[in-house]
Amino acid sequence: MRVVYLHQYFLTPEMAGGTRSYEMARRLAAAGHEVHMITSDQRPAPGGHWRDTDEAGIRVHWAAVPYDNTMSFGQRIVAFARFAWMATRRAVALRGDVIFATSTPLTIAIPALVASWIRRVPFVFEVRDLWPDVPIALGAIRNPVAVRLARWLETLAYRRASHVVALAPGMRDDIVAKGIPAAKVSVIPNGCDLDVFGKGGNARAVRDTHSWLGERRLVLFAGTIGMVNGVDYLVEVAREVKALDAEIRFALFGAGRERESVRDLAERAGVLGVNFFMHDPVPKKQLADWLAAADLAVALFTGPRVVWKDAVQNKFFDALAAGKPIANNFDGWQSRIAAEAGVGLILDPKDAAAAARQLVHALNDAQWLAEVPARARRLAEGQFSRDRLAAQLGGILEAAAKRQC
């Protein structure tokens, strides 16, 4: 097949952030399919419109549409609209056998719908977050007309798609509850990159390079520092942990619109540069060294239940691949999987002191820490095997294309 793959935020392992689309697309290409990725060049050269590259057999079409987490909601809408326009024209020109569009944002459905209609080819829609439910719940979309338009686009995308892929069972249930036949919706969760994180990483280099770490225990957070991530919670927990065990260290890797406020809070709390250390985002290969050095990873969310109940965060799967325990401060799908498998904690989201006691107790439980790697590996190689999940997606795309023929 010629697969036209639409993802506005496509990243490679050399970039900081999630690489689900890269991992899926390169496996589709390795299986013999011709894969064209249409994405945004988030920091393009001045005056550019498009550039094309080859990434592990994927032909990537980069549209010059700047975007980052510090943008206002209005600026993001402009970026979404501009990318939708540019991506539509490119998707139509590529003449794919099947179109695969992955959200967010929901506007990614526009080029998929238009190209599918003009070229008379099927499209498959992947739902990573329940847009517009999440921005509506957060108050980011308030205008009644905008809400109706977003709901209309969501319904149109689900109904016109040959198949819908959800990243968690709860997402599938919510989509089916909107009137979409259950047989039309499959669950393909995020996966574990064992080729990156399963090789152990260079923990020694990390510990020897940073005098503040040395042989001390390390709690790691790597991800976006945005409104729904609630990283200020981690600052409060670090302050409480400092009073219980001043030798435990916290390392944060990330960027986002709340980064400076988190830094200010950490400084006021007296933990910045003491037991709480902030760093810029790093590519996955570099993050693998830090995960290898970490004793425990943390995943955070805040806000209404719809934001976190079906969370499928990259940091969760990276921790599993690295054989590390993961602490979540929300009782969502991934949190329960980790707790039930004996590889994770569900921290008290409202009581930083209680969460600190949970963390200190876990970090002093030598037997549990020794048992986690084998348990995490079973999840990473089984339920969350990237190869198995990519094969499942390939089967869905092939079935959609055959039905069209």
Contacts in CASP RR format, 6 or more apart in sequence:
PFRMAT RR
TARGET T0000
AUTHOR 0000-0000-0000
METHOD contacts of the structure
MODEL  1
MRVVYLHQYFLTPEMAGGTRSYEMARRLAAAGHEVHMITSDQRPAPGGHW
RDTDEAGIRVHWAAVPYDNTMSFGQRIVAFARFAWMATRRAVALRGDVIF
ATSTPLTIAIPALVASWIRRVPFVFEVRDLWPDVPIALGAIRNPVAVRLA
RWLETLAYRRASHVVALAPGMRDDIVAKGIPAAKVSVIPNGCDLDVFGKG
GNARAVRDTHSWLGERRLVLFAGTIGMVNGVDYLVEVAREVKALDAEIRF
ALFGAGRERESVRDLAERAGVLGVNFFMHDPVPKKQLADWLAAADLAVAL
FTGPRVVWKDAVQNKFFDALAAGKPIANNFDGWQSRIAAEAGVGLILDPK
DAAAAARQLVHALNDAQWLAEVPARARRLAEGQFSRDRLAAQLGGILEAA
AKRQC
1 33 0 8 1.000
1 34 0 8 1.000
1 96 0 8 1.000
1 97 0 8 1.000
1 98 0 8 1.000
1 397 0 8 1.000
1 398 0 8 1.000
1 401 0 8 1.000
2 33 0 8 1.000
2 34 0 8 1.000
2 36 0 8 1.000
2 94 0 8 1.000
2 95 0 8 1.000
2 96 0 8 1.000
2 97 0 8 1.000
2 98 0 8 1.000
3 25 0 8 1.000
3 28 0 8 1.000
3 33 0 8 1.000
3 34 0 8 1.000
3 35 0 8 1.000
3 36 0 8 1.000
3 96 0 8 1.000
3 97 0 8 1.000
3 98 0 8 1.000
3 99 0 8 1.000
3 100 0 8 1.000
3 397 0 8 1.000
4 36 0 8 1.000
4 38 0 8 1.000
4 91 0 8 1.000
4 94 0 8 1.000
4 96 0 8 1.000
4 98 0 8 1.000
4 99 0 8 1.000
4 100 0 8 1.000
4 115 0 8 1.000
5 21 0 8 1.000
5 25 0 8 1.000
5 28 0 8 1.000
5 35 0 8 1.000
5 36 0 8 1.000
5 37 0 8 1.000
5 38 0 8 1.000
5 58 0 8 1.000
5 100 0 8 1.000
5 102 0 8 1.000
6 38 0 8 1.000
6 39 0 8 1.000
6 87 0 8 1.000
6 91 0 8 1.000
6 99 0 8 1.000
6 100 0 8 1.000
6 101 0 8 1.000
6 102 0 8 1.000
6 108 0 8 1.000
6 111 0 8 1.000
6 112 0 8 1.000
7 21 0 8 1.000
7 37 0 8 1.000
7 38 0 8 1.000
7 39 0 8 1.000
7 101 0 8 1.000
7 102 0 8 1.000
7 108 0 8 1.000
8 39 0 8 1.000
8 40 0 8 1.000
8 65 0 8 1.000
8 67 0 8 1.000
8 80 0 8 1.000
8 83 0 8 1.000
8 87 0 8 1.000
8 104 0 8 1.000
8 105 0 8 1.000
8 108 0 8 1.000
9 39 0 8 1.000
9 40 0 8 1.000
9 42 0 8 1.000
9 67 0 8 1.000
10 21 0 8 1.000
10 22 0 8 1.000
10 37 0 8 1.000
10 39 0 8 1.000
10 40 0 8 1.000
10 60 0 8 1.000
11 17 0 8 1.000
11 18 0 8 1.000
11 19 0 8 1.000
11 21 0 8 1.000
11 22 0 8 1.000
12 19 0 8 1.000
12 22 0 8 1.000
12 55 0 8 1.000
12 56 0 8 1.000
13 19 0 8 1.000
13 22 0 8 1.000
13 196 0 8 1.000
13 283 0 8 1.000
13 284 0 8 1.000
13 285 0 8 1.000
14 283 0 8 1.000
14 285 0 8 1.000
15 283 0 8 1.000
16 253 0 8 1.000
16 254 0 8 1.000
16 255 0 8 1.000
16 281 0 8 1.000
16 282 0 8 1.000
16 283 0 8 1.000
16 284 0 8 1.000
16 287 0 8 1.000
17 223 0 8 1.000
17 281 0 8 1.000
17 284 0 8 1.000
17 314 0 8 1.000
18 284 0 8 1.000
18 314 0 8 1.000
19 193 0 8 1.000
19 284 0 8 1.000
19 314 0 8 1.000
20 102 0 8 1.000
20 190 0 8 1.000
20 191 0 8 1.000
20 314 0 8 1.000
21 37 0 8 1.000
21 102 0 8 1.000
22 55 0 8 1.000
22 56 0 8 1.000
22 58 0 8 1.000
23 191 0 8 1.000
23 193 0 8 1.000
23 386 0 8 1.000
23 390 0 8 1.000
24 389 0 8 1.000
24 390 0 8 1.000
24 393 0 8 1.000
25 35 0 8 1.000
25 37 0 8 1.000
25 58 0 8 1.000
26 55 0 8 1.000
26 56 0 8 1.000
26 57 0 8 1.000
26 58 0 8 1.000
27 386 0 8 1.000
27 387 0 8 1.000
27 390 0 8 1.000
27 391 0 8 1.000
28 35 0 8 1.000
28 390 0 8 1.000
28 393 0 8 1.000
28 394 0 8 1.000
28 397 0 8 1.000
29 35 0 8 1.000
29 56 0 8 1.000
29 57 0 8 1.000
29 58 0 8 1.000
30 57 0 8 1.000
31 391 0 8 1.000
31 394 0 8 1.000
33 394 0 8 1.000
33 397 0 8 1.000
34 59 0 8 1.000
35 57 0 8 1.000
35 58 0 8 1.000
35 59 0 8 1.000
36 58 0 8 1.000
36 59 0 8 1.000
36 60 0 8 1.000
36 61 0 8 1.000
36 94 0 8 1.000
36 96 0 8 1.000
37 55 0 8 1.000
37 58 0 8 1.000
37 59 0 8 1.000
37 60 0 8 1.000
37 61 0 8 1.000
38 61 0 8 1.000
38 63 0 8 1.000
38 87 0 8 1.000
38 90 0 8 1.000
38 91 0 8 1.000
38 94 0 8 1.000
38 111 0 8 1.000
39 60 0 8 1.000
39 61 0 8 1.000
39 62 0 8 1.000
39 63 0 8 1.000
40 62 0 8 1.000
40 63 0 8 1.000
40 64 0 8 1.000
40 65 0 8 1.000
40 67 0 8 1.000
40 79 0 8 1.000
40 83 0 8 1.000
41 51 0 8 1.000
41 62 0 8 1.000
41 63 0 8 1.000
41 64 0 8 1.000
41 65 0 8 1.000
42 65 0 8 1.000
42 66 0 8 1.000
42 67 0 8 1.000
42 68 0 8 1.000
43 66 0 8 1.000
44 51 0 8 1.000
44 62 0 8 1.000
44 64 0 8 1.000
44 65 0 8 1.000
44 66 0 8 1.000
45 64 0 8 1.000
47 64 0 8 1.000
48 64 0 8 1.000
49 63 0 8 1.000
49 64 0 8 1.000
49 86 0 8 1.000
50 61 0 8 1.000
50 62 0 8 1.000
50 63 0 8 1.000
50 64 0 8 1.000
50 86 0 8 1.000
50 90 0 8 1.000
51 62 0 8 1.000
51 64 0 8 1.000
52 59 0 8 1.000
52 60 0 8 1.000
52 61 0 8 1.000
52 62 0 8 1.000
53 59 0 8 1.000
53 60 0 8 1.000
53 62 0 8 1.000
54 60 0 8 1.000
61 90 0 8 1.000
63 83 0 8 1.000
63 86 0 8 1.000
63 87 0 8 1.000
63 90 0 8 1.000
65 79 0 8 1.000
65 82 0 8 1.000
65 83 0 8 1.000
65 86 0 8 1.000
66 79 0 8 1.000
67 76 0 8 1.000
67 79 0 8 1.000
67 83 0 8 1.000
68 255 0 8 1.000
68 256 0 8 1.000
69 224 0 8 1.000
69 225 0 8 1.000
69 226 0 8 1.000
69 255 0 8 1.000
69 256 0 8 1.000
69 257 0 8 1.000
70 255 0 8 1.000
70 256 0 8 1.000
70 257 0 8 1.000
71 79 0 8 1.000
71 257 0 8 1.000
73 140 0 8 1.000
76 105 0 8 1.000
80 105 0 8 1.000
80 107 0 8 1.000
81 107 0 8 1.000
83 107 0 8 1.000
84 107 0 8 1.000
84 108 0 8 1.000
84 110 0 8 1.000
84 111 0 8 1.000
87 108 0 8 1.000
87 111 0 8 1.000
88 110 0 8 1.000
88 111 0 8 1.000
88 114 0 8 1.000
88 115 0 8 1.000
90 111 0 8 1.000
91 99 0 8 1.000
91 111 0 8 1.000
91 112 0 8 1.000
91 114 0 8 1.000
91 115 0 8 1.000
92 114 0 8 1.000
92 115 0 8 1.000
92 118 0 8 1.000
92 119 0 8 1.000
94 115 0 8 1.000
95 119 0 8 1.000
96 119 0 8 1.000
96 121 0 8 1.000
97 121 0 8 1.000
97 401 0 8 1.000
97 404 0 8 1.000
98 121 0 8 1.000
98 122 0 8 1.000
98 123 0 8 1.000
98 124 0 8 1.000
98 162 0 8 1.000
98 397 0 8 1.000
98 400 0 8 1.000
98 401 0 8 1.000
98 404 0 8 1.000
99 112 0 8 1.000
99 115 0 8 1.000
99 116 0 8 1.000
99 121 0 8 1.000
99 122 0 8 1.000
99 123 0 8 1.000
99 124 0 8 1.000
100 112 0 8 1.000
100 123 0 8 1.000
100 124 0 8 1.000
100 126 0 8 1.000
100 397 0 8 1.000
101 108 0 8 1.000
101 109 0 8 1.000
101 111 0 8 1.000
101 112 0 8 1.000
101 123 0 8 1.000
101 124 0 8 1.000
101 125 0 8 1.000
101 126 0 8 1.000
102 108 0 8 1.000
102 125 0 8 1.000
102 126 0 8 1.000
102 128 0 8 1.000
103 109 0 8 1.000
103 125 0 8 1.000
103 126 0 8 1.000
103 127 0 8 1.000
103 128 0 8 1.000
103 129 0 8 1.000
103 131 0 8 1.000
104 128 0 8 1.000
104 129 0 8 1.000
104 131 0 8 1.000
105 131 0 8 1.000
106 131 0 8 1.000
106 132 0 8 1.000
106 150 0 8 1.000
106 153 0 8 1.000
106 154 0 8 1.000
106 157 0 8 1.000
107 153 0 8 1.000
109 125 0 8 1.000
109 153 0 8 1.000
109 154 0 8 1.000
109 156 0 8 1.000
109 157 0 8 1.000
110 153 0 8 1.000
112 123 0 8 1.000
112 125 0 8 1.000
112 157 0 8 1.000
113 123 0 8 1.000
113 156 0 8 1.000
113 157 0 8 1.000
113 160 0 8 1.000
115 121 0 8 1.000
115 123 0 8 1.000
116 122 0 8 1.000
116 123 0 8 1.000
116 160 0 8 1.000
120 404 0 8 1.000
121 401 0 8 1.000
121 404 0 8 1.000
122 162 0 8 1.000
122 400 0 8 1.000
122 401 0 8 1.000
122 403 0 8 1.000
122 404 0 8 1.000
123 160 0 8 1.000
123 161 0 8 1.000
123 162 0 8 1.000
123 400 0 8 1.000
124 161 0 8 1.000
124 162 0 8 1.000
124 163 0 8 1.000
124 164 0 8 1.000
124 165 0 8 1.000
124 396 0 8 1.000
124 397 0 8 1.000
124 400 0 8 1.000
125 157 0 8 1.000
125 158 0 8 1.000
125 161 0 8 1.000
125 163 0 8 1.000
125 164 0 8 1.000
125 165 0 8 1.000
126 164 0 8 1.000
126 165 0 8 1.000
126 166 0 8 1.000
126 167 0 8 1.000
126 188 0 8 1.000
127 164 0 8 1.000
127 165 0 8 1.000
127 166 0 8 1.000
127 167 0 8 1.000
127 171 0 8 1.000
127 175 0 8 1.000
128 167 0 8 1.000
128 312 0 8 1.000
130 171 0 8 1.000
130 174 0 8 1.000
130 306 0 8 1.000
130 310 0 8 1.000
131 150 0 8 1.000
131 154 0 8 1.000
132 141 0 8 1.000
132 147 0 8 1.000
132 150 0 8 1.000
132 151 0 8 1.000
132 154 0 8 1.000
133 174 0 8 1.000
133 306 0 8 1.000
134 306 0 8 1.000
134 307 0 8 1.000
135 141 0 8 1.000
135 150 0 8 1.000
136 147 0 8 1.000
136 150 0 8 1.000
137 304 0 8 1.000
137 306 0 8 1.000
137 307 0 8 1.000
138 227 0 8 1.000
138 228 0 8 1.000
138 303 0 8 1.000
138 304 0 8 1.000
138 307 0 8 1.000
141 147 0 8 1.000
141 150 0 8 1.000
154 178 0 8 1.000
155 178 0 8 1.000
158 164 0 8 1.000
158 175 0 8 1.000
158 178 0 8 1.000
158 180 0 8 1.000
159 180 0 8 1.000
161 184 0 8 1.000
162 400 0 8 1.000
162 403 0 8 1.000
162 404 0 8 1.000
163 184 0 8 1.000
163 185 0 8 1.000
163 186 0 8 1.000
163 396 0 8 1.000
163 399 0 8 1.000
163 400 0 8 1.000
164 175 0 8 1.000
164 180 0 8 1.000
164 184 0 8 1.000
164 185 0 8 1.000
164 186 0 8 1.000
165 185 0 8 1.000
165 186 0 8 1.000
165 187 0 8 1.000
165 188 0 8 1.000
165 393 0 8 1.000
165 396 0 8 1.000
166 172 0 8 1.000
166 175 0 8 1.000
166 185 0 8 1.000
166 186 0 8 1.000
166 187 0 8 1.000
166 188 0 8 1.000
167 187 0 8 1.000
167 188 0 8 1.000
167 189 0 8 1.000
167 190 0 8 1.000
167 310 0 8 1.000
167 312 0 8 1.000
168 187 0 8 1.000
168 189 0 8 1.000
168 310 0 8 1.000
168 311 0 8 1.000
168 312 0 8 1.000
168 333 0 8 1.000
168 334 0 8 1.000
169 187 0 8 1.000
169 310 0 8 1.000
169 333 0 8 1.000
170 309 0 8 1.000
170 310 0 8 1.000
170 333 0 8 1.000
171 187 0 8 1.000
171 310 0 8 1.000
172 182 0 8 1.000
172 185 0 8 1.000
172 186 0 8 1.000
172 187 0 8 1.000
174 310 0 8 1.000
175 185 0 8 1.000
176 182 0 8 1.000
176 185 0 8 1.000
186 392 0 8 1.000
186 396 0 8 1.000
188 389 0 8 1.000
188 392 0 8 1.000
188 393 0 8 1.000
189 312 0 8 1.000
189 383 0 8 1.000
189 384 0 8 1.000
189 389 0 8 1.000
190 312 0 8 1.000
190 313 0 8 1.000
190 314 0 8 1.000
190 316 0 8 1.000
190 317 0 8 1.000
190 384 0 8 1.000
191 317 0 8 1.000
191 380 0 8 1.000
191 384 0 8 1.000
191 385 0 8 1.000
191 386 0 8 1.000
191 389 0 8 1.000
192 317 0 8 1.000
192 318 0 8 1.000
192 320 0 8 1.000
192 321 0 8 1.000
192 379 0 8 1.000
192 380 0 8 1.000
192 381 0 8 1.000
192 384 0 8 1.000
192 385 0 8 1.000
192 386 0 8 1.000
193 284 0 8 1.000
193 317 0 8 1.000
193 318 0 8 1.000
193 321 0 8 1.000
193 386 0 8 1.000
194 321 0 8 1.000
194 380 0 8 1.000
194 381 0 8 1.000
194 386 0 8 1.000
196 284 0 8 1.000
196 285 0 8 1.000
196 288 0 8 1.000
196 321 0 8 1.000
197 284 0 8 1.000
197 288 0 8 1.000
197 291 0 8 1.000
197 318 0 8 1.000
197 321 0 8 1.000
197 322 0 8 1.000
197 323 0 8 1.000
198 288 0 8 1.000
198 321 0 8 1.000
198 322 0 8 1.000
198 323 0 8 1.000
198 380 0 8 1.000
199 288 0 8 1.000
200 288 0 8 1.000
200 292 0 8 1.000
200 322 0 8 1.000
201 288 0 8 1.000
201 289 0 8 1.000
201 291 0 8 1.000
201 292 0 8 1.000
202 289 0 8 1.000
202 292 0 8 1.000
203 289 0 8 1.000
203 292 0 8 1.000
203 293 0 8 1.000
205 289 0 8 1.000
206 213 0 8 1.000
206 289 0 8 1.000
206 290 0 8 1.000
206 292 0 8 1.000
206 293 0 8 1.000
207 213 0 8 1.000
207 214 0 8 1.000
207 215 0 8 1.000
207 293 0 8 1.000
208 214 0 8 1.000
210 277 0 8 1.000
212 249 0 8 1.000
212 273 0 8 1.000
212 277 0 8 1.000
213 249 0 8 1.000
213 251 0 8 1.000
213 293 0 8 1.000
216 247 0 8 1.000
216 248 0 8 1.000
216 249 0 8 1.000
217 247 0 8 1.000
217 248 0 8 1.000
217 249 0 8 1.000
217 295 0 8 1.000
217 296 0 8 1.000
217 363 0 8 1.000
218 248 0 8 1.000
218 249 0 8 1.000
218 250 0 8 1.000
218 251 0 8 1.000
218 293 0 8 1.000
218 294 0 8 1.000
218 295 0 8 1.000
218 296 0 8 1.000
219 241 0 8 1.000
219 248 0 8 1.000
219 249 0 8 1.000
219 250 0 8 1.000
219 251 0 8 1.000
219 294 0 8 1.000
219 295 0 8 1.000
219 296 0 8 1.000
219 297 0 8 1.000
219 298 0 8 1.000
219 327 0 8 1.000
219 359 0 8 1.000
219 363 0 8 1.000
220 250 0 8 1.000
220 251 0 8 1.000
220 253 0 8 1.000
220 290 0 8 1.000
220 291 0 8 1.000
220 294 0 8 1.000
220 296 0 8 1.000
220 297 0 8 1.000
220 298 0 8 1.000
221 231 0 8 1.000
221 234 0 8 1.000
221 250 0 8 1.000
221 251 0 8 1.000
221 252 0 8 1.000
221 253 0 8 1.000
221 297 0 8 1.000
221 298 0 8 1.000
221 299 0 8 1.000
221 300 0 8 1.000
221 315 0 8 1.000
222 252 0 8 1.000
222 253 0 8 1.000
222 254 0 8 1.000
222 281 0 8 1.000
222 282 0 8 1.000
222 287 0 8 1.000
222 290 0 8 1.000
222 291 0 8 1.000
222 297 0 8 1.000
222 315 0 8 1.000
222 318 0 8 1.000
223 229 0 8 1.000
223 253 0 8 1.000
223 254 0 8 1.000
223 281 0 8 1.000
223 314 0 8 1.000
223 315 0 8 1.000
224 254 0 8 1.000
224 255 0 8 1.000
224 256 0 8 1.000
225 231 0 8 1.000
225 252 0 8 1.000
225 254 0 8 1.000
225 255 0 8 1.000
225 256 0 8 1.000
225 257 0 8 1.000
225 258 0 8 1.000
225 259 0 8 1.000
225 262 0 8 1.000
226 256 0 8 1.000
226 257 0 8 1.000
226 258 0 8 1.000
226 259 0 8 1.000
227 257 0 8 1.000
227 258 0 8 1.000
228 301 0 8 1.000
228 302 0 8 1.000
228 303 0 8 1.000
228 307 0 8 1.000
228 308 0 8 1.000
229 258 0 8 1.000
229 300 0 8 1.000
229 301 0 8 1.000
229 302 0 8 1.000
230 258 0 8 1.000
230 300 0 8 1.000
230 301 0 8 1.000
230 302 0 8 1.000
231 252 0 8 1.000
231 258 0 8 1.000
231 262 0 8 1.000
231 300 0 8 1.000
232 258 0 8 1.000
232 261 0 8 1.000
232 262 0 8 1.000
232 265 0 8 1.000
233 300 0 8 1.000
233 302 0 8 1.000
233 329 0 8 1.000
233 349 0 8 1.000
233 352 0 8 1.000
233 355 0 8 1.000
234 250 0 8 1.000
234 252 0 8 1.000
234 276 0 8 1.000
234 298 0 8 1.000
234 300 0 8 1.000
235 262 0 8 1.000
235 265 0 8 1.000
235 266 0 8 1.000
235 269 0 8 1.000
235 271 0 8 1.000
235 276 0 8 1.000
236 269 0 8 1.000
236 352 0 8 1.000
237 347 0 8 1.000
237 352 0 8 1.000
237 355 0 8 1.000
237 356 0 8 1.000
237 359 0 8 1.000
238 250 0 8 1.000
238 266 0 8 1.000
238 269 0 8 1.000
238 271 0 8 1.000
238 275 0 8 1.000
238 276 0 8 1.000
239 269 0 8 1.000
239 270 0 8 1.000
239 271 0 8 1.000
239 352 0 8 1.000
240 352 0 8 1.000
240 353 0 8 1.000
240 355 0 8 1.000
240 356 0 8 1.000
240 357 0 8 1.000
241 248 0 8 1.000
241 250 0 8 1.000
241 275 0 8 1.000
241 356 0 8 1.000
241 359 0 8 1.000
241 360 0 8 1.000
242 248 0 8 1.000
242 271 0 8 1.000
242 274 0 8 1.000
242 275 0 8 1.000
243 356 0 8 1.000
244 356 0 8 1.000
244 357 0 8 1.000
244 360 0 8 1.000
245 360 0 8 1.000
245 363 0 8 1.000
246 275 0 8 1.000
248 275 0 8 1.000
248 359 0 8 1.000
248 360 0 8 1.000
248 363 0 8 1.000
249 275 0 8 1.000
249 276 0 8 1.000
249 277 0 8 1.000
250 271 0 8 1.000
250 275 0 8 1.000
250 276 0 8 1.000
250 277 0 8 1.000
251 277 0 8 1.000
251 279 0 8 1.000
251 290 0 8 1.000
251 294 0 8 1.000
252 262 0 8 1.000
252 276 0 8 1.000
252 277 0 8 1.000
252 278 0 8 1.000
252 279 0 8 1.000
253 279 0 8 1.000
253 280 0 8 1.000
253 281 0 8 1.000
253 282 0 8 1.000
253 287 0 8 1.000
253 290 0 8 1.000
254 278 0 8 1.000
254 279 0 8 1.000
254 280 0 8 1.000
254 281 0 8 1.000
255 280 0 8 1.000
255 281 0 8 1.000
259 278 0 8 1.000
262 278 0 8 1.000
263 272 0 8 1.000
263 278 0 8 1.000
266 272 0 8 1.000
266 273 0 8 1.000
266 276 0 8 1.000
266 278 0 8 1.000
269 276 0 8 1.000
272 278 0 8 1.000
282 290 0 8 1.000
284 318 0 8 1.000
287 318 0 8 1.000
288 322 0 8 1.000
291 297 0 8 1.000
291 318 0 8 1.000
291 319 0 8 1.000
291 322 0 8 1.000
291 324 0 8 1.000
292 322 0 8 1.000
294 322 0 8 1.000
294 324 0 8 1.000
295 324 0 8 1.000
295 325 0 8 1.000
295 363 0 8 1.000
295 369 0 8 1.000
296 324 0 8 1.000
296 325 0 8 1.000
296 326 0 8 1.000
296 327 0 8 1.000
296 359 0 8 1.000
296 362 0 8 1.000
296 363 0 8 1.000
297 315 0 8 1.000
297 318 0 8 1.000
297 319 0 8 1.000
297 322 0 8 1.000
297 324 0 8 1.000
297 325 0 8 1.000
297 326 0 8 1.000
297 327 0 8 1.000
298 315 0 8 1.000
298 326 0 8 1.000
298 327 0 8 1.000
298 328 0 8 1.000
298 329 0 8 1.000
299 311 0 8 1.000
299 313 0 8 1.000
299 315 0 8 1.000
299 316 0 8 1.000
299 319 0 8 1.000
299 326 0 8 1.000
299 327 0 8 1.000
299 328 0 8 1.000
299 329 0 8 1.000
299 334 0 8 1.000
299 335 0 8 1.000
300 328 0 8 1.000
300 329 0 8 1.000
300 330 0 8 1.000
301 307 0 8 1.000
301 308 0 8 1.000
301 311 0 8 1.000
301 313 0 8 1.000
301 328 0 8 1.000
301 329 0 8 1.000
301 330 0 8 1.000
302 308 0 8 1.000
302 329 0 8 1.000
302 330 0 8 1.000
302 349 0 8 1.000
308 330 0 8 1.000
308 332 0 8 1.000
309 330 0 8 1.000
309 332 0 8 1.000
309 333 0 8 1.000
310 332 0 8 1.000
310 333 0 8 1.000
311 328 0 8 1.000
311 330 0 8 1.000
311 332 0 8 1.000
311 333 0 8 1.000
311 334 0 8 1.000
311 335 0 8 1.000
312 333 0 8 1.000
312 334 0 8 1.000
313 334 0 8 1.000
315 326 0 8 1.000
316 326 0 8 1.000
316 328 0 8 1.000
316 334 0 8 1.000
316 338 0 8 1.000
317 380 0 8 1.000
317 384 0 8 1.000
319 325 0 8 1.000
319 326 0 8 1.000
319 376 0 8 1.000
320 326 0 8 1.000
320 338 0 8 1.000
320 343 0 8 1.000
320 376 0 8 1.000
320 379 0 8 1.000
320 380 0 8 1.000
320 384 0 8 1.000
321 376 0 8 1.000
321 380 0 8 1.000
322 376 0 8 1.000
323 343 0 8 1.000
323 372 0 8 1.000
323 373 0 8 1.000
323 376 0 8 1.000
323 377 0 8 1.000
323 380 0 8 1.000
324 372 0 8 1.000
324 373 0 8 1.000
324 376 0 8 1.000
325 338 0 8 1.000
325 343 0 8 1.000
325 344 0 8 1.000
325 345 0 8 1.000
325 362 0 8 1.000
325 368 0 8 1.000
325 369 0 8 1.000
325 372 0 8 1.000
325 376 0 8 1.000
326 338 0 8 1.000
326 343 0 8 1.000
326 344 0 8 1.000
326 345 0 8 1.000
327 344 0 8 1.000
327 345 0 8 1.000
327 346 0 8 1.000
327 347 0 8 1.000
327 358 0 8 1.000
327 359 0 8 1.000
327 362 0 8 1.000
328 334 0 8 1.000
328 335 0 8 1.000
328 338 0 8 1.000
328 344 0 8 1.000
328 345 0 8 1.000
328 346 0 8 1.000
328 347 0 8 1.000
329 346 0 8 1.000
329 347 0 8 1.000
329 348 0 8 1.000
329 349 0 8 1.000
329 355 0 8 1.000
330 346 0 8 1.000
330 349 0 8 1.000
331 346 0 8 1.000
335 344 0 8 1.000
335 346 0 8 1.000
336 346 0 8 1.000
337 379 0 8 1.000
338 344 0 8 1.000
338 345 0 8 1.000
339 345 0 8 1.000
339 346 0 8 1.000
341 375 0 8 1.000
341 376 0 8 1.000
341 378 0 8 1.000
341 379 0 8 1.000
342 368 0 8 1.000
342 371 0 8 1.000
342 372 0 8 1.000
342 375 0 8 1.000
343 372 0 8 1.000
343 375 0 8 1.000
343 376 0 8 1.000
343 379 0 8 1.000
344 372 0 8 1.000
345 358 0 8 1.000
345 359 0 8 1.000
345 362 0 8 1.000
347 354 0 8 1.000
347 355 0 8 1.000
347 358 0 8 1.000
347 359 0 8 1.000
348 354 0 8 1.000
348 355 0 8 1.000
348 358 0 8 1.000
349 355 0 8 1.000
362 368 0 8 1.000
362 369 0 8 1.000
363 369 0 8 1.000
382 388 0 8 1.000
END
